[in-house]
Amino acid sequence: MKKSPFLISAAALLAACAGEGGKCLISGAASHAAEGDSVALTDNWGRQIAKVGIGPDGSFLITRDVDTARICTLSIVGAAADAPRRQQVMILEPGKVVATFAPDNDGNIGGTPSNDALQALRETRDALDEQLKEVYTLMKSDTISAEAAKALDAKGDSLYELYTAATVDVANAHIGSPLGIYALNRVAYGLNLEQLDTILAKVPVELTADPTATRLSQMLKAMKAVAEGNQFVDFEMETPNGTTRRLSDFAGQGKVVILDFWASWCGPCRRFAPTLVSLYDKYRGQGLEIVGVSLDSDSAAWVNAIGSLGLTWPQLSDLKGWRCSAAADYAVRSIPSTFIIGADGTILARNPKEEAYAAAIEEALARK
C-alpha cells in the first residue's frame, strides 16, 4: 500500500534527507522504449546529471552520490527525433528509487520516503484530474446553459480546492526539504498573500537559493507590492495598433480602474467578459475605466477576441503569453485576474467575486 503524504512525518523525511549523504540507486523499467532510447536525469536548473541507455528488456540503472536531497526530473529520451518524451519529477536522495514508465502516461516513482510521498500526491492529483476532465468536457458543450456552466465552474473550483488542501498539507509538513518546495510551487498561485508568506517563512536558509524557492519569494514580493491599500504598480505596453501606453495614463487620474488580465484562449475569461461589458456600460459615465492586459502571444487571436467579445475599453499586451511582464508585476498566476484601483491610484480589491463586483465598483466610485 502506498504511503499517504499526510502520514509521513516531517521528522522522518528530514532524517532521510539529512546527514552525510549517500548513494541513490535509481532502477526502473520502460517497456515501451525503442532501440537506442535512453534515460536522462536533470536537475532543477535543467542541467544533465546522468544519462544511461535502456536495455533490450526496458530496464535501466542510475547510481549517483548524493550530498543534499534535491528536485530532479527523470526522462525517457527517444533516439528518434519525433519520439514522445516521457518524464516525471523525483527527489534525488539517498536510497533505492524505483521508477516505471508506461506507454500511455509518465509512470510512477517511489521507494524512498519523499518519493513515496510525492507519488501519493501525484495519485491524488490524477484522481481529481479525471473528475476535472469530465467537468471541462461538459463545459465545452454548445448547448450548455448559463446556470449549468456556473454549477460546473463551482464543481471545478471545489475539486481544485481539494487538491490545493492536500498539496498544502504536504508543503507544510515537508517545507524543510525539496519536496515541500515542490509541493508549494504546485499550488502557490492559488494561495493568498498570508498563506504563501506563512509557508515560505518556514523555508530553511539552506534551501532559499533553490530556483523554485527563489521564484516563489519573488512572487510573494510582487503580491505584497500590489496588496490592497498600496498604490498601483505602473507598467508600459502596446495597444493593438502599436501605440505605447502606460497604466498610469488611466490609473490615478481620478477614475476608478478595473485592471483585467485575460487572454483570447481562456474560457473563463470569455465567460466573464459579458459581466465586464455590463459593468462598463453601466458605470462608465460615472467614472469607471477598464484596462485589459492580454496574456496572448498571437496578435490576430487577441484582436479578434477584442472584437468578438465587444471589449471597447483600452487593451494592452506585450504578446509574451505567460511571460507577460505586467502579469509578473501583479503576481498573476491564473486568469481572469482583476484588480480594482481607486480614483487616487490605491488598489482597493483583487479578484472580487463576480456577484459582488457591482457593489465593489459602486463603493469605489463613492470614494471619489
Order of alpha helices (4+ residues) and beta strands (2+ residues): alpha-beta-beta-beta-beta-beta-beta-beta-beta-alpha-alpha-alpha-alpha-alpha-beta-beta-beta-alpha-beta-alpha-beta-alpha-beta-beta-alpha
